[in-house]
Amino acid sequence: MFKKILVALDRSSQAEVVFDCALSIAHPELSQVLLIHFIDWQIEKVSPWVGLGTLNDINVSGDRYHRNREHLQQEIEKNRAWLETYTQKAIAKDINCESECLVGNCSLGIGDRAKKWGADLIIIGRRGHRNISEILLGSISNYVIHHAPCSVFVAQGVKATQANISEQDTEVK
C-alpha cells in the first residue's frame, strides 16, 4: 500500500485519467495524496542596457516586469482553483488530499517535491509522443522515471487518434 502519493497534473485532457488512477490506488483514510501542478514561467529579464542612458531607463522594463508578475499571480490563482476541484473530489471519497500550484520546471520539480514531501509513489501522465517528436519536445514522464526518488506510475491517457474519432462522432450526432 502506498501511503504518500504525489500526483502531477497538467492542464491537458490527460489530467482526468491521471487523477482517476490516483483515486484507484489511494486507500481511503490511509493514503495521503498531494496534487501538484507546475507553471513553467520565466519573468522577462531586464535589459542589459538599463542604466546606460537608454530608453529602458524610463521604467519600461520595470513596468513590463510588474505586468508579468501580475499575470503570473493570476495564473497561479486560476490553477489553484482548478486543482481545488480535484482536491474536493478526492476528499469526497475519504482520501486525505491537498494541492499545490508551483512555479518552475516540472521535470525537475516533480522529483524534488516528491523527495521533500517523502512520497513513496509519483503518478504522472504520458501524452504519447513517439520517435522524433519525443526527442524534440522532450518527455517529462521519461525524465521523472529516471530521476525520481521513489516508484513512478505512468498513466497512459487516451491516444490522440481515439480522441479525434470520439470528437468526430459527437459532431456527426
C-alpha positions in Angstrom: 0.0 0.0 0.0 1.3 3.5 -0.9 0.8 6.0 1.9 2.1 9.2 0.3 1.1 9.6 -3.4 2.3 12.7 -5.3 0.1 13.2 -8.4 1.5 15.5 -11.1 -1.3 17.1 -13.1 -1.2 19.4 -16.2 -4.0 21.2 -17.9 -4.2 18.6 -20.7 -7.1 16.2 -21.4 -4.9 13.5 -19.7 -5.3 15.1 -16.2 -8.6 13.3 -15.6 -7.1 9.9 -16.4 -4.1 10.6 -14.1 -6.4 11.7 -11.3 -8.6 8.7 -11.7 -5.5 6.4 -11.5 -4.6 8.1 -8.2 -8.0 7.6 -6.8 -7.9 3.9 -7.7 -4.5 3.4 -6.0 -5.1 5.6 -2.9 -6.7 3.9 0.2 -9.4 6.0 1.8 -8.3 7.3 5.2 -4.9 5.6 4.9 -3.2 7.3 2.0 -2.2 11.0 1.6 -2.4 12.5 -1.8 -0.6 15.6 -2.9 -1.8 17.1 -6.3 0.8 19.3 -7.9 0.8 21.5 -11.0 3.8 23.4 -12.3 3.7 26.7 -14.1 6.9 26.9 -16.2 7.2 30.7 -16.1 10.1 33.0 -16.6 9.8 36.6 -15.8 11.1 38.7 -18.6 14.7 39.7 -17.8 15.6 43.4 -17.5 17.6 44.6 -20.5 21.4 44.6 -20.0 21.3 48.2 -21.4 19.4 49.5 -18.4 21.4 52.2 -16.6 23.4 53.3 -19.7 21.1 56.2 -20.7 18.9 54.2 -23.0 15.1 54.3 -23.3 14.8 51.3 -21.0 15.8 53.7 -18.2 12.4 55.3 -18.4 10.9 52.5 -16.3 9.8 50.5 -19.4 11.4 47.3 -18.1 10.1 47.9 -14.6 6.5 48.3 -15.9 6.8 45.2 -18.0 8.3 43.2 -15.1 5.4 44.4 -12.9 2.8 43.3 -15.5 4.4 39.9 -15.9 4.3 39.4 -12.1 0.6 40.3 -12.0 -0.1 37.9 -14.9 1.8 35.2 -13.2 -0.1 35.7 -9.9 -3.4 35.4 -11.9 -2.2 32.2 -13.5 -1.3 30.8 -10.1 -4.8 31.7 -8.7 -6.5 30.2 -11.7 -4.6 26.9 -11.4 -5.1 26.7 -7.7 -8.9 26.9 -8.2 -8.6 24.2 -10.9 -6.6 21.9 -8.6 -9.1 22.6 -5.8 -11.9 20.9 -7.8 -9.8 17.7 -7.9 -8.9 18.0 -4.2 -12.6 18.2 -3.3 -13.4 15.1 -5.4 -10.7 13.1 -3.5 -11.9 14.4 -0.1 -15.4 13.3 -1.1 -14.0 9.7 -1.4 -12.4 10.0 2.1 -8.9 10.4 0.7 -6.7 12.9 2.5 -5.8 15.3 -0.3 -4.0 18.6 -0.7 -2.9 20.5 -3.7 -0.1 22.9 -4.7 0.5 25.1 -7.7 4.2 25.7 -8.1 6.3 27.9 -10.4 9.3 26.2 -12.0 10.4 23.5 -14.3 8.1 20.5 -13.8 10.7 17.9 -15.0 13.0 18.9 -12.1 10.3 20.0 -9.7 8.3 16.8 -9.6 11.1 14.7 -8.2 12.3 17.5 -5.9 8.8 17.9 -4.4 8.4 14.1 -4.0 11.6 13.9 -2.1 10.9 16.9 0.2 7.4 15.5 0.9 8.5 11.9 1.4 6.4 10.4 -1.4 6.5 6.7 -1.9 4.8 6.9 -5.3 4.6 9.5 -8.1 1.7 9.3 -10.6 2.2 11.1 -13.8 0.6 11.1 -17.2 2.1 10.5 -20.6 0.9 12.2 -23.8 2.2 9.5 -26.1 4.7 11.4 -28.2 6.9 9.0 -30.1 10.1 8.9 -32.0 11.3 12.3 -33.2 8.5 14.3 -31.6 9.5 12.9 -28.1 13.2 13.8 -28.8 12.3 17.4 -29.9 9.6 18.0 -27.3 11.2 16.1 -24.5 9.4 13.8 -22.2 8.6 14.9 -18.7 7.5 11.4 -17.7 10.7 9.9 -19.0 12.8 12.4 -17.0 10.8 11.7 -13.9 11.1 7.9 -14.3 14.9 8.2 -14.5 15.4 10.7 -11.7 12.6 10.0 -9.2 13.4 9.3 -5.5 10.5 6.7 -5.4 8.3 4.5 -7.5 6.6 6.0 -10.5 3.3 5.1 -12.1 2.8 6.4 -15.6 -0.8 6.7 -16.7 -1.3 6.4 -20.5 -4.2 8.5 -21.4 -6.5 8.4 -24.4 -4.5 8.4 -27.6 -5.0 11.4 -29.9 -6.5 9.3 -32.7 -9.1 7.8 -30.3 -9.9 11.3 -29.0 -10.3 12.7 -32.6 -12.6 9.8 -33.5 -14.8 10.5 -30.5 -15.0 14.2 -31.3 -15.9 13.4 -34.9 -18.7 11.0 -33.7 -20.0 13.8 -31.4 -20.0 16.3 -34.2 -22.0 14.0 -36.5 -24.7 13.3 -33.9 
